[in-house]
Structure formats: structure tokens, C-alpha cells
């Protein structure tokens, strides 16, 4: 990192801490992602986690898409008109969809290749775009075609170089059981990817987090061929002036890169797991070695973070809500869905891949496990086209709360709004409930999987039904708990 960029970051942090009580609210909302390297994970395989933040009203649908064979000559059409040849067969995948949102869907395929993203604006203002460019279909094509995270990174790179990325910039989190990658797409035809070290944990909060780059180390770094040369040609990077190449310093939008909200969210997450303290007078590392190997409950705790126990924590005097602070938190009022994915290759992937998902902000919701082998999600997890109007959304805090098992997202959204309206008193009842629910789900996971493993080789369809019924039962239990929490006086 250049000395000038380093000084700007430190200055921004100092201002933020010194004037925390008087600075204006952070503009916009931000996603947050975590990758736990396989040697830093209690599972012995990669764990991936993500908070998807988007301004409401929204809706989240879930689907289990099977393998699909395609006819010769079939084309894939991109939303801006570009076309490419379809492959002979596309892989099965889980799809978390947010209708009408171009950058908010998440996927996990049958090989464990998983993808989500964080908006990370770049400084590029002269992008090269061909046939309308690519953005929305990038992640879908990765999960439909890739059998490994590395293969997904290379495919994404080829697509960006062919069509040009048609948004400012973004970090795609691409993982499989063995590797986790941060794929950084720049508006136009440039990209860079860095692999998370196996024994470390990395996080990103809406600005590029990849700094030091060694393009000779293809085991950990991949990039478009002229990544550095192009930056020199634009005057963004001068080796004699700036020293070693710092990707984030060179390519990130400077205003976003110095946003104290992004810095503090990333630092808060890393600080919770780091074996060594992260000094405030140093730039944030890409990844850290954890004090202990992380399990899924530790990752869930990070996704629920509001800076509790630190000088950054703020809560509404009126309601006790942590969402009325002047800065974004990792768990945000705009978080529409949150998930943790166990990517275990020690058993058939139908059983080894577990998608722990909650709807709405995770501090007011339940992480419900879905093994990849389920035949379908509960009926209420898909409400195609049923997006709440702004007027209807704004009325929900005052309207009566009703559980509707056929409208999962709407029910959790209504519950979230009710809790937020009296957060300080309700969270005291809610937190023990979701902790109890998730402990029970984790305790049941091993015996369930042992039973399914015995059945799977001889009767795969019945084994898959067992997994489906298990998750459906937990979903119904979560719905019952929502009603009980709000009915208690």
C-alpha cells in the first residue's frame, strides 16, 4: 500500500473514532462476507458466510434447481443482449433469489461451488464493454458450469475479459470445500482474484480488501493479463512513486475505500477471531490467523454483530434498536438474508454441504439448516413476484403479527419489524430462543447424518426425503417460536 493511501485510511479512522457521536449517518447499506480457510475451520473444510443487504422492500425466494441437459446449438442470452454457447449439461444448484435485483442472488452447486458478492466500487471511468457486458449472469454461469472454485474463478475471468463487467466493481466470494477465493471484478475487462490462505480467515465489507499481490504465485493469485500495465497507463500507479503494487489502493474508488463504516465492519469481524490483536494504527490485513478454529456458531455470531462491547456500539434510547446508529453494522436493518455454508467433502456432498440460512437480519431470525440433498425447500420459501409494496412495508410495524408458513420471508420480515420496534425488551426473550434452536439443530445434525449415510447408498431418494423432512420440521418449529416470543408478556 502506498504511503499516501495508508495515511488517508488512518486519518479516516481517527476522525471516525474521535467524532463518533457527531458524524452524519453512513450513506447506503453494505453486504458482508466471510471465508474460513479449510485449516482454520473446525470442519476441516472451507466455511463461507454472507449477509446480503439491500434497501427494503425486498423478498427472498429459494429454489433447488436440478441438473439440466441442453440441446446442441442452444445459447445463453445475457440481460444486455450478449450471447454465448450453452454447455451440454448444467449442474444442480441451490438458488437464493431476490427478484428484480441484479447483484443480490447467491448460489451453491452440487460440487460445493458457492458464490455471493459484495458491492466494491472501482475508480474505473472508461470501461471497455462488448455486447452490453456481463454482470447478473456471471454468478449463475459459474455455478452451472464449474466443479471447483478455481475453475469458477477462471471462468468468471474469461467472461469479464470477453464481455466486460458492466458495473463499477464487485468482490465475488467463490468457494468450494478446499479453497475460498475473492474475485474482484472491475468495470470493463480487468479482474483480480486472491485465494484465502488455508489456515486463515478473510472478510470483506464493500470495498476491495486485496492489497499485496504476487502474480507469479498462481496458486494464490490470478488476474487479467494487463492488470498492472493498465493501471500505469491510467496514472493510477507509478512503481517509482508508489512502491509495490497494491490492488485495492490502485483500483478501488478512493472515497469508498476511506469510508470508516467499511473499515470498522471489516475490522470488527477480523478482530473477533484474530489470534493477535489488530492495532488501530495499521491498515487492515486481507486475512488473519484465528485464535481458535472456527465452527459455524462462531461465524453466525460475527454475522449478528452490532459492535456490542465496543465504543462503536449505539442503540436507540426509545426502542433499544442497534439499527439506528450513525454507521452501518455487520448485522443491519437492511440485511434481507444471511447464510453460513458448511462445505464438507468427507461424505457424499448431498449430505456434506449444509446451507444454514435465515431470512431478514440474523439477530432477529433463526439459521435453519438445509442439506444439499433436499428435494425442495418448504413451500413458503418461494413467493415468486410477491414483492411487498413500499406502502405495505411501512405499515408492518403497526399491523398485527401473524405466522404464515406459506409466506416465510414475509413472516420473518414482519417479525423483524415488530422486534425492532421494541428491540430492547423483545431481544431478551428472543436471543435464548434462537440460541436454543440452533444448538438443538447442531446436536441433531450428527445422528441425522449418520442415519442418512447408512441409507444413502441403497435408497438415495428416501435418504433425500429424510433430509427434506428434517429441514421442514425445523422450519415449522422456528415459526412456532416466532409466535410464542411475541405473545409472551
C-alpha positions in Angstrom: 0.0 0.0 0.0 1.3 3.5 -0.9 2.2 5.8 2.0 -0.5 8.3 0.8 -3.3 5.8 0.8 -2.1 4.4 4.2 -2.2 7.9 5.7 -5.7 8.5 4.3 -7.1 5.4 5.9 -5.5 6.1 9.3 -6.8 9.6 9.1 -10.3 8.4 8.3 -10.3 6.0 11.2 -9.0 8.7 13.6 -11.8 11.1 12.5 -14.4 8.4 12.9 -13.4 7.4 16.4 -12.9 11.0 17.6 -16.2 12.3 16.3 -18.4 9.2 16.5 -21.2 11.0 18.2 -21.5 13.8 15.8 -20.7 12.4 12.3 -23.7 12.0 10.0 -25.2 8.7 9.1 -23.3 6.5 6.7 -24.9 6.6 3.2 -26.1 3.4 1.7 -26.0 -0.1 3.0 -23.5 -2.9 2.7 -23.1 -6.6 2.4 -20.6 -8.6 4.4 -18.8 -11.8 3.6 -16.6 -14.3 5.4 -14.4 -17.1 4.2 -12.8 -19.5 6.6 -9.9 -21.5 5.1 -10.1 -25.3 5.5 -7.3 -25.4 8.0 -8.9 -22.6 10.1 -12.2 -24.4 10.2 -13.4 -26.9 12.8 -14.9 -28.9 9.9 -11.6 -29.3 8.2 -13.2 -27.8 5.1 -14.0 -24.3 3.9 -16.8 -22.4 5.6 -18.4 -19.5 3.6 -20.8 -16.9 5.1 -22.6 -13.8 3.8 -25.0 -11.1 4.9 -27.0 -9.8 1.9 -28.0 -6.2 2.5 -30.5 -4.3 0.2 -32.8 -1.5 1.0 -36.4 -2.8 1.6 -38.9 -3.6 0.5 -37.5 -6.9 -0.9 -38.2 -10.6 -1.0 -36.0 -13.7 -1.0 -37.0 -16.9 -2.7 -35.3 -20.2 -2.5 -35.2 -23.0 -5.2 -33.4 -26.3 -5.7 -32.6 -26.5 -9.4 -31.8 -30.0 -10.9 -29.1 -30.8 -13.5 -30.3 -29.8 -16.9 -29.2 -31.3 -20.3 -29.2 -28.8 -23.1 -29.7 -29.2 -26.9 -26.9 -28.6 -29.4 -26.8 -25.0 -30.6 -28.5 -23.6 -27.6 -27.4 -20.1 -26.5 -27.3 -18.3 -23.2 -28.5 -14.8 -23.5 -27.2 -12.1 -21.2 -29.6 -9.3 -20.0 -27.9 -6.7 -22.2 -28.0 -8.7 -25.3 -24.7 -10.6 -25.3 -24.8 -14.4 -26.2 -22.6 -17.4 -25.6 -22.9 -21.1 -26.3 -24.7 -23.2 -23.8 -22.8 -26.2 -22.4 -24.1 -29.8 -22.8 -25.2 -30.1 -19.1 -25.5 -27.6 -16.3 -25.0 -28.7 -12.7 -27.7 -28.8 -9.9 -27.7 -25.9 -7.5 -29.4 -24.1 -4.6 -30.5 -20.6 -5.6 -31.3 -17.8 -3.2 -33.1 -15.3 -5.4 -34.0 -11.6 -4.9 -36.4 -10.7 -7.7 -35.5 -7.7 -9.8 -32.1 -7.3 -8.1 -29.1 -7.7 -10.4 -26.4 -8.3 -7.8 -28.1 -10.0 -4.8 -28.6 -13.7 -5.7 -26.4 -16.4 -4.1 -25.8 -20.0 -5.3 -24.3 -23.3 -4.1 -23.9 -26.1 -6.7 -23.8 -29.9 -6.3 -19.9 -29.8 -6.2 -19.9 -27.3 -3.4 -19.0 -24.3 -5.6 -20.7 -21.4 -3.8 -20.9 -17.7 -4.8 -22.2 -14.5 -3.3 -20.9 -10.9 -3.7 -20.2 -7.5 -2.1 -20.5 -4.2 -4.0 -17.0 -2.7 -4.2 -17.0 0.4 -6.4 -13.9 1.0 -8.5 -12.3 4.2 -9.9 -12.7 3.0 -13.5 -14.4 5.6 -15.6 -13.5 4.4 -19.1 -14.7 0.8 -19.2 -14.4 -1.4 -22.3 -17.7 -3.2 -22.8 -18.6 -5.7 -25.6 -22.2 -6.8 -26.5 -23.6 -5.0 -23.5 -21.3 -6.5 -20.9 -21.9 -9.0 -18.2 -22.9 -8.8 -14.5 -26.2 -10.5 -13.5 -25.5 -13.9 -15.2 -21.9 -14.1 -14.1 -22.6 -16.0 -10.8 -25.2 -18.2 -12.5 -22.8 -19.3 -15.2 -20.2 -20.1 -12.5 -22.4 -22.5 -10.5 -23.9 -24.0 -13.6 -20.5 -24.9 -15.1 -17.7 -25.0 -12.5 -16.7 -28.1 -10.5 -14.2 -26.2 -8.3 -13.8 -22.7 -7.0 -10.6 -22.2 -9.1 -12.5 -23.3 -12.2 -15.2 -20.8 -11.3 -12.6 -18.0 -10.9 -11.1 -18.7 -14.3 -14.5 -18.9 -15.9 -15.5 -15.6 -14.4 -12.3 -14.1 -15.5 -12.8 -15.3 -19.1 -16.3 -13.9 -19.1 -15.2 -10.5 -17.8 -12.4 -10.3 -20.4 -14.8 -11.3 -23.2 -17.8 -9.1 -22.4 -16.6 -6.5 -19.9 -18.0 -6.1 -16.4 -20.9 -3.7 -16.7 -21.0 -2.4 -13.1 -18.5 -0.2 -11.2 -16.8 -3.0 -9.2 -17.6 -6.1 -7.1 -16.0 -8.8 -5.0 -17.4 -12.2 -5.7 -16.8 -14.8 -3.0 -16.2 -18.1 -4.8 -15.6 -21.2 -2.6 -15.6 -25.0 -2.7 -14.7 -27.5 0.1 -10.9 -27.0 -0.4 -10.5 -23.4 -1.5 -12.0 -19.9 -1.0 -11.4 -17.1 -3.4 -12.1 -13.3 -3.6 -12.8 -12.5 -7.2 -12.5 -8.7 -7.8 -14.3 -7.5 -11.0 -13.5 -4.0 -12.3 -15.8 -2.1 -14.6 -14.6 -3.2 -18.0 -12.3 -6.1 -18.8 -10.0 -6.2 -15.7 -10.1 -8.5 -12.7 -8.0 -10.0 -10.0 -8.6 -12.9 -7.6 -6.9 -13.9 -4.4 -7.2 -17.2 -2.6 -7.7 -17.1 1.2 -4.8 -18.9 2.9 -5.9 -22.4 4.1 -5.1 -21.5 7.8 -6.7 -18.1 7.8 -10.0 -16.2 7.8 -10.8 -13.3 5.4 -13.7 -10.8 5.3 -14.9 -8.1 3.0 -17.2 -5.1 3.7 -17.9 -3.2 0.4 -14.5 -2.1 -0.6 -11.7 -4.2 -2.1 -9.7 -5.9 0.6 -7.0 -7.4 -1.6 -3.8 -5.4 -1.2 -0.4 -7.1 -1.7 -0.3 -9.0 -5.0 2.2 -11.6 -6.3 1.1 -12.5 -9.8 3.9 -15.1 -10.1 2.1 -17.2 -7.4 -0.7 -18.6 -9.4 -1.7 -20.9 -6.5 -2.9 -17.8 -4.7 -3.3 -15.0 -7.3 -5.0 -14.9 -10.7 -5.6 -11.8 -12.8 -6.3 -10.4 -16.2 -3.0 -10.1 -18.2 -2.5 -6.3 -18.1 -3.8 -5.6 -14.7 -0.7 -3.6 -13.6 0.2 -2.2 -17.0 -3.3 -0.7 -17.4 -3.2 1.0 -14.0 0.2 2.5 -15.0 -1.3 3.8 -18.3 -4.1 5.5 -16.5 -1.8 7.2 -14.0 -3.2 5.3 -11.0 0.0 3.5 -10.3 3.7 4.6 -10.6 6.1 1.9 -9.4 8.8 4.5 -8.5 6.4 6.7 -6.7 4.2 4.1 -5.0 6.4 1.1 -4.4 4.9 -2.3 -4.6 1.6 -2.8 -6.4 -1.4 -2.5 -4.0 -4.6 -3.7 -5.8 -7.1 -2.0 -3.5 -5.2 1.2 -3.3 -4.9 1.4 -7.1 -8.4 0.2 -8.3 -10.9 1.0 -5.5 -13.0 4.1 -5.6 -10.9 6.3 -3.1 -14.0 7.7 -1.4 -15.5 4.3 -0.7 -12.1 2.9 0.3 -11.8 5.5 3.0 -15.3 5.0 4.3 -15.0 4.4 8.0 -18.1 2.2 8.0 -16.5 -0.3 5.7 -13.2 -0.2 7.7 -15.0 -0.7 11.0 -17.2 -3.6 9.9 -14.2 -5.5 8.5 -12.1 -4.7 11.5 -14.8 -5.8 13.9 -15.2 -9.1 12.2 -11.5 -9.8 11.9 -10.8 -8.6 15.5 -13.3 -11.2 16.9 -11.3 -14.2 15.5 -7.7 -12.9 15.2 -5.0 -14.7 17.2 -3.1 -11.4 17.5 -4.8 -8.0 18.2 -5.2 -5.7 15.2 -3.8 -2.3 16.0 -5.9 0.7 15.1 -2.8 2.4 13.7 -2.2 -0.2 11.0 -4.0 -0.9 7.7 -6.3 -4.0 7.8 -4.8 -7.3 6.7 -6.5 -9.3 3.9 -6.8 -12.3 6.3 -5.8 -13.3 9.8 -4.8 -16.5 11.6 -7.6 -17.3 14.1 -7.1 -17.8 17.8 -9.2 -21.0 17.5 -10.6 -23.0 14.7 -14.0 -21.6 13.7 -17.2 -23.6 13.8 -20.5 -22.4 12.3 -21.7 -20.9 15.6 -18.7 -18.6 15.8 -19.4 -17.5 12.2 -23.0 -16.9 13.0 -22.0 -14.7 15.9 -20.0 -12.5 13.6 -22.9 -12.1 11.2 -25.0 -10.9 14.1 -22.5 -8.3 15.2 -23.6 -4.7 16.0 -20.2 -3.7 17.7 -21.5 -4.9 21.1 -19.0 -4.4 23.8 -17.1 -1.7 21.9 -17.1 2.1 21.8 -18.8 1.9 18.4 -22.0 0.3 19.8 -25.1 2.5 19.7 -28.7 1.8 20.4 -31.9 3.8 20.2 -32.9 5.3 23.5 -36.5 4.8 22.6 -36.5 1.2 21.3 -33.1 -0.2 22.1 -32.6 -1.0 18.5 -29.0 -1.2 17.3 -30.0 -0.2 13.8 -30.5 3.5 14.4 -26.8 4.2 14.9 -24.9 6.7 12.7 -22.9 3.9 11.0 -23.5 0.6 9.4 -23.1 -2.6 11.4 -22.4 -6.1 10.1 -25.9 -7.2 11.1 -28.0 -4.4 9.5 -31.7 -3.4 9.3 -31.3 -3.8 5.5 -30.0 -7.4 5.8 -32.5 -9.4 3.8 -30.9 -12.8 4.2 -27.9 -14.3 6.0 -26.3 -17.7 5.5 -23.4 -19.9 6.5 -22.4 -22.8 4.3 -20.6 -25.9 5.5 -18.6 -27.3 2.6 -17.6 -30.8 3.7 -16.1 -33.4 1.3 -15.7 -36.1 3.9 -19.1 -37.6 2.9 -21.4 -37.5 -0.1 -21.9 -33.8 -1.0 -25.7 -34.2 -0.7 -25.0 -34.7 3.0 -21.8 -32.8 3.4 -23.0 -29.5 2.0 -25.2 -27.7 4.6 -26.8 -24.3 3.8 -27.7 -22.6 7.1 -29.9 -19.8 6.1 -32.0 -17.2 7.9 -34.4 -14.6 6.5 -34.0 -10.9 7.5 -31.5 -9.7 9.9 -29.8 -12.6 11.7 -30.1 -11.1 15.2 -33.9 -11.4 14.8 -34.0 -14.7 13.0 -33.1 -18.4 13.0 -30.4 -20.1 11.0 -32.2 -23.1 9.6 -30.1 -25.9 8.0 -30.8 -27.3 4.6 -28.6 -30.2 3.3 -27.9 -30.0 -0.4 -29.6 -33.4 -0.8 -33.1 -31.9 0.0 -35.6 -32.5 -2.8 -37.1 -29.0 -2.4 -37.4 -26.1 0.1 -40.6 -25.7 2.1 -43.4 -24.3 0.1 -43.3 -21.0 1.9 -39.7 -20.3 0.8 -40.8 -19.2 -2.6 -43.1 -16.3 -3.3 -42.5 -15.6 -6.9 -43.3 -12.0 -7.8 -44.8 -11.3 -4.4 -42.7 -8.2 -3.6 -44.2 -6.1 -0.8 -45.0 -2.5 -1.9 -43.3 0.4 -0.1 -46.6 1.5 1.5 -47.4 -2.1 2.7 -43.9 -2.5 4.1 -44.1 0.8 6.0 -47.4 -0.3 7.6 -46.0 -3.6 9.0 -44.6 -2.3 12.3 -48.2 -1.3 13.3 -50.1 -4.2 11.8 -50.8 -7.4 13.8 -48.3 -10.2 13.6 -49.4 -13.4 12.0 -47.4 -16.5 11.3 -48.0 -17.8 7.7 -46.0 -21.0 6.9 -46.6 -20.4 3.2 -45.0 -17.0 3.3 -41.7 -17.5 5.0 -39.9 -14.3 4.1 -43.0 -12.1 4.8 -43.4 -13.7 8.2 -39.8 -13.2 9.2 -39.8 -9.6 7.8 -43.0 -8.8 9.9 -41.4 -10.4 12.9 -38.2 -8.4 12.4 -40.2 -5.1 12.2 -42.1 -6.0 15.4 -38.9 -6.8 17.3 -37.1 -3.7 16.1 -40.0 -1.5 17.3 -39.3 -2.8 20.9 -35.9 -4.3 20.4 -34.5 -3.8 23.9 -37.3 -5.7 25.6 -38.0 -8.4 23.0 -34.4 -9.4 22.3 -34.1 -10.5 25.9 -36.7 -13.2 25.1 -35.6 -13.9 21.5 -31.9 -14.4 21.9 -32.2 -17.5 24.2 -34.8 -18.9 21.8 -32.6 -18.8 18.6 -29.6 -20.0 20.6 -31.6 -22.9 21.9 -33.0 -23.6 18.4 -29.6 -23.6 16.7 -27.9 -25.7 19.5 -30.6 -28.3 19.0 -30.2 -28.3 15.2 -26.4 -28.7 15.6 -26.9 -31.5 18.2 -29.3 -33.4 15.9 -27.1 -32.9 12.8 -24.6 -35.8 13.5 -27.2 -38.5 14.3 -29.3 -37.4 11.4 -26.3 -37.6 9.0 -25.2 -41.0 10.3 -28.7 -42.4 9.6 -28.8 -40.8 6.2 -25.3 -42.1 5.3 -26.4 -45.7 6.0 -29.5 -45.3 3.8 -28.0 -43.2 1.0 -26.1 -46.0 -0.9 -29.1 -48.3 -1.0 -32.0 -45.9 -1.2 -30.9 -42.4 -2.2 -34.4 -41.0 -2.8 -35.6 -42.0 0.7 -32.4 -40.5 2.2 -33.1 -37.3 0.4 -36.7 -37.2 1.7 -35.3 -37.7 5.3 -33.2 -34.6 4.8 -36.1 -32.6 3.3 -38.5 -33.6 6.1 -35.9 -32.7 8.8 -35.4 -29.2 7.5 -39.1 -28.7 7.0 -39.7 -29.7 10.7 -37.1 -27.2 11.9 -38.7 -24.5 9.8 -42.1 -25.2 11.4 -40.5 -25.2 14.8 -39.0 -21.8 14.1 -42.3 -20.4 13.0 -43.9 -21.6 16.2 -41.1 -19.9 18.2 -41.8 -16.5 16.5 -45.4 -16.6 17.6 -44.5 -17.6 21.1 -41.9 -14.8 21.6 -44.2 -12.0 20.6 -47.2 -13.5 22.6 -45.2 -13.5 25.8 -45.7 -10.5 28.1 
